[in-house]
Amino acid sequence: MKVYKSPAKDINLPELDVLTFLFESKSVLAKEDTVLHVEAANPKNSITKAEARELTKHMSHVLRTKYGIGANGPSKDIVLCVVNGNPMDPLLFYSTLGAGGIWSGASTAFTVPELVRQIKDADAKLLMCTAEYEENMVAAAKQCGIPLDRILRVDPSTPKDWKLINLKDGKNVLDPVNGGKLEWQRLTTKEECHKTTGCLLYSSGTTGLPKGVRLSHWNLMACNPICMSVADNYRARCKQEGREFVWNVIAHLPMAHIAGIAWYSMNPFFMGGTCYWMPKYDFDGFIENNRKYRTTIVMTVPPIWLQIAKSPKVTDHFDSVEAAATGAAPMGMELAKDVQKKIGKGKVRPAQCWGTTETTGSMTGNNFGELDETFSVGSIFPNLQLRLVDDNDQDVKEGEPGELLVKGPVVFQEYHNRPEATRDAFLDGWYRTGDVGIFKDGLNYIVDRKKELIKYKGLQVAPAELEDTLLAHPEVADAAVIGVQDEAAGEVPRGYVVRAANSKVTEKEIQEFFKKNLAQHKQLRGGVVFINEIPKSPSGKILRKNIRQWVADEQAAGRSKARL
């Protein structure tokens, strides 16, 4: 068996739960007076580490005593949140864990049917949302049989007086001054930490409908020292040069994404930095906030880097940036070089990292401040192991392509209530990422993807979900969905549709049907192609490779996309 490891030494990981690690471990750089989270539009609305600890204890007490979260033991009660970007978001995450519950985020773009699906699949015990998502949350809760007194409206608008409003009686359930406080359960062994789930994020894995990824306290804790090892190296380099690296970052990606948990709720905390929260991403606001708060690090997705590279609005907005990373989808070297002209006064180039929800974020990366002229996704991080196998699960030679398999502390527990999917996701204890890569000279390169997953602007889109929606249309007999390349978005979904007998359904009608049923990032922006038959294997599996070949052939020949 050929196993690849990091050139760096393994890190001695503390055997602690997430909250004990963040608030009490000496390896965490945040001090008691460090301002952890700030509302970008109103910097007076902020919270320090010391304040966050006490509010976490109070909110944990409220979740336990008023709503029973964690009352019957840890890893059982799921709290589902749909929230905009605000400094209270990470406190909802911390306090859910503090109560002994499991935090789960749902996309702010979800329609009511999508919310219903996740609420039911998770069997959520308590729902939270900010005001703009209240209508959809209430409608979804009604369909799931969840009463109004189990829905809380999150109100972070008043500095030092954040509120959770019970929708049944309109009362605020928080009183940090006079209310009780709950000490979270301390976990002090690796085994305890890994058997206790802290987070449930939804991903399509390598195939199928979205599945709940159960991330343990061990996963969530370990991702900080492991994934931030490249930042630690840069910090040490700065110290040798007689200067200090201060971590400032703009939170602009959703909390339902692993980025919201790792990049914003934990990593800056671990690095002793400050996270400035935007309610939602808009380009003008994003670039202005980077200039206003003199951000030192930007971690985002290729479509946003493309905007930065192409926009004439970007001048000195990113001059303070010292390190940059790109993830969630592939990015080309030419785009990276164009971005370099706009950030860090031309001295900083976005470095690719690679990871999945199932690995609690990144597994590989380059040291901050280093330019990788091969534009790899970097070296495997410490404490992790990597294999590359062929279609017969045999190890390939170095330099040859193979599916990337990983093992280590950041690899998830299991898929929620899906033992077969969990079984299929592993090979003898190694997680199958579904990505095809090459390992060469200590660096990793992603060259293809076995996954069916479509990445639209870094957001996951499951073809199976879109196919189910197409098949729900009364005039569709059969359907398949693939991702097609798009310069601005990375990939966009394209539907291949077999009309029902005597149907004359049009693309416009199908697109309207999608708008009513699915979020914006799941729309068929790649178009609808009407065909006579969906190519399938003898077992009935859609042969997506055949459809992708159609696209390649048509692009090469310059033909139209219609195949009737």
PEQUI-V813579 format. One record per backbone hydrogen bond with DSSP energy under -1.0 kcal/mol. NH is the residue of the N-H (numbers start at 1). CO is the residue of the C=O. Records with the same first field share a line. If there is no record, write none. Layout:
NH: CO, CO
//
This chain:
4: 386
13: 11
16: 14
21: 17
22: 18
23: 19
24: 20
25: 21
28: 25
29: 270
34: 31
36: 47
37: 47
38: 275
39: 45
40: 277
42: 39
45: 42
46: 44
47: 37
49: 34
50: 32
52: 48
53: 49
54: 50
55: 51
56: 52
57: 53
58: 54
59: 55
60: 56
61: 57
62: 58
63: 59
64: 60
65: 61
66: 62
68: 64
69: 63
71: 68
73: 70
79: 102
80: 126
81: 104
82: 128
85: 279
89: 86
92: 88
93: 89
94: 90
95: 91
96: 92
97: 93
98: 94
99: 95
101: 96
102: 77
103: 198
104: 79
106: 81
110: 107
115: 111
116: 112
117: 113
118: 114
119: 115
120: 116
121: 117
122: 118
123: 119
124: 119
125: 78
126: 78
127: 150
128: 80
129: 152
130: 82
133: 130
134: 131
137: 133
138: 134
139: 135
140: 136
141: 137
142: 138
143: 139
144: 140
145: 142
146: 141
150: 147
151: 148
152: 127
153: 165
154: 129
155: 163
161: 158
163: 155
165: 153
166: 171
167: 151
170: 166
173: 164
179: 175
182: 57
193: 189
194: 190
195: 191
198: 215
199: 215
200: 103
201: 213
203: 211
207: 204
211: 203
213: 201
214: 414
215: 199
217: 193, 196
218: 193
220: 216
221: 217
222: 218
223: 219
224: 221
226: 222
227: 223
228: 224
229: 226
232: 228
233: 229
234: 230
235: 231
236: 232
237: 233
238: 234
239: 235
240: 236
241: 237
242: 239
243: 238
249: 274
251: 276
257: 254
260: 257
261: 257
262: 258
264: 259
265: 260
267: 262
270: 266
271: 267
272: 269
273: 268
274: 247
275: 36
276: 249
277: 38
278: 251
286: 282
287: 283
288: 284
289: 285
290: 286
291: 287
292: 288
293: 289
295: 290
296: 248
297: 248
298: 323
300: 325
304: 301
305: 301
306: 302
307: 303
308: 304
309: 305
310: 306
311: 307
319: 316
321: 318
322: 296
323: 296
325: 298
326: 351
327: 300
336: 332
337: 333
338: 334
339: 335
340: 336
342: 339
344: 318
346: 343
347: 344
351: 324
353: 326
354: 364
356: 361
360: 357
361: 356
363: 354
364: 354
365: 379
370: 367
375: 372
377: 444
379: 365
381: 363
384: 381
385: 407
386: 4
387: 405
389: 403
390: 394
393: 390
396: 388
399: 439
400: 397
402: 437
403: 389
404: 435
405: 387
406: 431
407: 385
411: 408
412: 358
413: 214
416: 212
418: 415
422: 418
423: 419
424: 420
425: 421
426: 423
427: 430
430: 427
431: 406
432: 425
433: 404
436: 448
437: 402
438: 445
440: 443
443: 440
444: 378
445: 438
447: 436
448: 436
450: 434
451: 434
452: 206
454: 461
456: 459
457: 489
459: 456
461: 454
466: 462
467: 463
468: 464
469: 465
470: 466
471: 467
472: 468
473: 470
476: 473
477: 498
478: 498
480: 496
482: 494
484: 492
486: 490
490: 486
491: 489
492: 484
494: 482
495: 527
496: 480
497: 529
498: 478
500: 475
503: 500
510: 506
511: 507
512: 508
513: 509
514: 510
515: 511
516: 512
518: 514
522: 519
523: 520
525: 523
526: 493
527: 524
529: 495
531: 497
537: 541
540: 537
543: 535
544: 542
547: 543
548: 544
549: 545
550: 546
551: 547
552: 548
553: 549
554: 550
555: 551
556: 552
557: 553
558: 554
559: 554
//
